[in-house]
Amino acid sequence: MNLLSAIAVARERSLPGQGVLIPRANRQTRMLKRSVYTLLACALCAVASVAPALADISGGAGIITQSGGGSSSTGPAVFLSSGKSVPIVPASVDVTGLLPLGGKGGYAVTLEGRVGAAGIYGGAGYGIGQLGGAQSTGVFTAFVGTKVAPLTSVELRGYKASGNNGASAAFIGVRFSI
């Protein structure tokens, strides 16, 4: 084999438009990897399109004011909520976790019932939590919200820890749903 035919064979085995010579086997491996990645991306999109039907997931952030134990604090807070819609009626059962990020810290995890119509919703629930620096106790919650854009709402929540000296908290924030 002369030099010109060796160059022609090497050029045939390289990727078009590439300055580096890559054997044909590597090119086939790359094409196979691209096909597998494309298939995985399509499968992920298909699962993601079904996920909202399985459970409603939303999260948000806002400002919380807590009081209890003779003092109060104000700071940022985040929450995550996941639930299941009740068929036919505009209601759902949700589990919501609230985490104040400043001040006295704490947490609340509640099981809630939620009803809504015409972009306005409300509900109430009960769970456990530690708000306002108090010990971990039962926590009541009530909330209302209104839709302000697609998949976005403004929400007002109130929390009250059970017991004689139960702490209380008020939260206002923006909820984003998927």
Secondary structure as a PSIPRED ss2 file (coil, helix, strand):
# PSIPRED VFORMAT (PSIPRED V4.0)

   1 M C   1.000  0.000  0.000
   2 N C   1.000  0.000  0.000
   3 L H   0.000  1.000  0.000
   4 L H   0.000  1.000  0.000
   5 S H   0.000  1.000  0.000
   6 A H   0.000  1.000  0.000
   7 I H   0.000  1.000  0.000
   8 A H   0.000  1.000  0.000
   9 V H   0.000  1.000  0.000
  10 A H   0.000  1.000  0.000
  11 R H   0.000  1.000  0.000
  12 E H   0.000  1.000  0.000
  13 R H   0.000  1.000  0.000
  14 S C   1.000  0.000  0.000
  15 L C   1.000  0.000  0.000
  16 P C   1.000  0.000  0.000
  17 G C   1.000  0.000  0.000
  18 Q C   1.000  0.000  0.000
  19 G C   1.000  0.000  0.000
  20 V C   1.000  0.000  0.000
  21 L C   1.000  0.000  0.000
  22 I C   1.000  0.000  0.000
  23 P C   1.000  0.000  0.000
  24 R H   0.000  1.000  0.000
  25 A H   0.000  1.000  0.000
  26 N H   0.000  1.000  0.000
  27 R H   0.000  1.000  0.000
  28 Q H   0.000  1.000  0.000
  29 T H   0.000  1.000  0.000
  30 R H   0.000  1.000  0.000
  31 M H   0.000  1.000  0.000
  32 L H   0.000  1.000  0.000
  33 K H   0.000  1.000  0.000
  34 R H   0.000  1.000  0.000
  35 S H   0.000  1.000  0.000
  36 V H   0.000  1.000  0.000
  37 Y H   0.000  1.000  0.000
  38 T H   0.000  1.000  0.000
  39 L H   0.000  1.000  0.000
  40 L H   0.000  1.000  0.000
  41 A H   0.000  1.000  0.000
  42 C H   0.000  1.000  0.000
  43 A H   0.000  1.000  0.000
  44 L H   0.000  1.000  0.000
  45 C H   0.000  1.000  0.000
  46 A H   0.000  1.000  0.000
  47 V H   0.000  1.000  0.000
  48 A H   0.000  1.000  0.000
  49 S H   0.000  1.000  0.000
  50 V H   0.000  1.000  0.000
  51 A H   0.000  1.000  0.000
  52 P H   0.000  1.000  0.000
  53 A H   0.000  1.000  0.000
  54 L H   0.000  1.000  0.000
  55 A C   1.000  0.000  0.000
  56 D E   0.000  0.000  1.000
  57 I E   0.000  0.000  1.000
  58 S E   0.000  0.000  1.000
  59 G E   0.000  0.000  1.000
  60 G E   0.000  0.000  1.000
  61 A E   0.000  0.000  1.000
  62 G E   0.000  0.000  1.000
  63 I E   0.000  0.000  1.000
  64 I E   0.000  0.000  1.000
  65 T E   0.000  0.000  1.000
  66 Q E   0.000  0.000  1.000
  67 S E   0.000  0.000  1.000
  68 G E   0.000  0.000  1.000
  69 G C   1.000  0.000  0.000
  70 G C   1.000  0.000  0.000
  71 S E   0.000  0.000  1.000
  72 S E   0.000  0.000  1.000
  73 S E   0.000  0.000  1.000
  74 T E   0.000  0.000  1.000
  75 G E   0.000  0.000  1.000
  76 P E   0.000  0.000  1.000
  77 A E   0.000  0.000  1.000
  78 V E   0.000  0.000  1.000
  79 F E   0.000  0.000  1.000
  80 L E   0.000  0.000  1.000
  81 S E   0.000  0.000  1.000
  82 S E   0.000  0.000  1.000
  83 G E   0.000  0.000  1.000
  84 K E   0.000  0.000  1.000
  85 S E   0.000  0.000  1.000
  86 V E   0.000  0.000  1.000
  87 P C   1.000  0.000  0.000
  88 I C   1.000  0.000  0.000
  89 V C   1.000  0.000  0.000
  90 P C   1.000  0.000  0.000
  91 A E   0.000  0.000  1.000
  92 S E   0.000  0.000  1.000
  93 V E   0.000  0.000  1.000
  94 D E   0.000  0.000  1.000
  95 V E   0.000  0.000  1.000
  96 T E   0.000  0.000  1.000
  97 G E   0.000  0.000  1.000
  98 L E   0.000  0.000  1.000
  99 L E   0.000  0.000  1.000
 100 P E   0.000  0.000  1.000
 101 L C   1.000  0.000  0.000
 102 G C   1.000  0.000  0.000
 103 G C   1.000  0.000  0.000
 104 K C   1.000  0.000  0.000
 105 G C   1.000  0.000  0.000
 106 G C   1.000  0.000  0.000
 107 Y E   0.000  0.000  1.000
 108 A E   0.000  0.000  1.000
 109 V E   0.000  0.000  1.000
 110 T E   0.000  0.000  1.000
 111 L E   0.000  0.000  1.000
 112 E E   0.000  0.000  1.000
 113 G E   0.000  0.000  1.000
 114 R E   0.000  0.000  1.000
 115 V E   0.000  0.000  1.000
 116 G E   0.000  0.000  1.000
 117 A E   0.000  0.000  1.000
 118 A C   1.000  0.000  0.000
 119 G C   1.000  0.000  0.000
 120 I E   0.000  0.000  1.000
 121 Y E   0.000  0.000  1.000
 122 G E   0.000  0.000  1.000
 123 G E   0.000  0.000  1.000
 124 A E   0.000  0.000  1.000
 125 G E   0.000  0.000  1.000
 126 Y E   0.000  0.000  1.000
 127 G E   0.000  0.000  1.000
 128 I E   0.000  0.000  1.000
 129 G E   0.000  0.000  1.000
 130 Q E   0.000  0.000  1.000
 131 L C   1.000  0.000  0.000
 132 G C   1.000  0.000  0.000
 133 G C   1.000  0.000  0.000
 134 A C   1.000  0.000  0.000
 135 Q C   1.000  0.000  0.000
 136 S C   1.000  0.000  0.000
 137 T E   0.000  0.000  1.000
 138 G E   0.000  0.000  1.000
 139 V E   0.000  0.000  1.000
 140 F E   0.000  0.000  1.000
 141 T E   0.000  0.000  1.000
 142 A E   0.000  0.000  1.000
 143 F E   0.000  0.000  1.000
 144 V E   0.000  0.000  1.000
 145 G E   0.000  0.000  1.000
 146 T E   0.000  0.000  1.000
 147 K E   0.000  0.000  1.000
 148 V E   0.000  0.000  1.000
 149 A E   0.000  0.000  1.000
 150 P C   1.000  0.000  0.000
 151 L C   1.000  0.000  0.000
 152 T E   0.000  0.000  1.000
 153 S E   0.000  0.000  1.000
 154 V E   0.000  0.000  1.000
 155 E E   0.000  0.000  1.000
 156 L E   0.000  0.000  1.000
 157 R E   0.000  0.000  1.000
 158 G E   0.000  0.000  1.000
 159 Y E   0.000  0.000  1.000
 160 K E   0.000  0.000  1.000
 161 A E   0.000  0.000  1.000
 162 S C   1.000  0.000  0.000
 163 G C   1.000  0.000  0.000
 164 N C   1.000  0.000  0.000
 165 N C   1.000  0.000  0.000
 166 G C   1.000  0.000  0.000
 167 A C   1.000  0.000  0.000
 168 S E   0.000  0.000  1.000
 169 A E   0.000  0.000  1.000
 170 A E   0.000  0.000  1.000
 171 F E   0.000  0.000  1.000
 172 I E   0.000  0.000  1.000
 173 G E   0.000  0.000  1.000
 174 V E   0.000  0.000  1.000
 175 R E   0.000  0.000  1.000
 176 F E   0.000  0.000  1.000
 177 S E   0.000  0.000  1.000
 178 I C   1.000  0.000  0.000
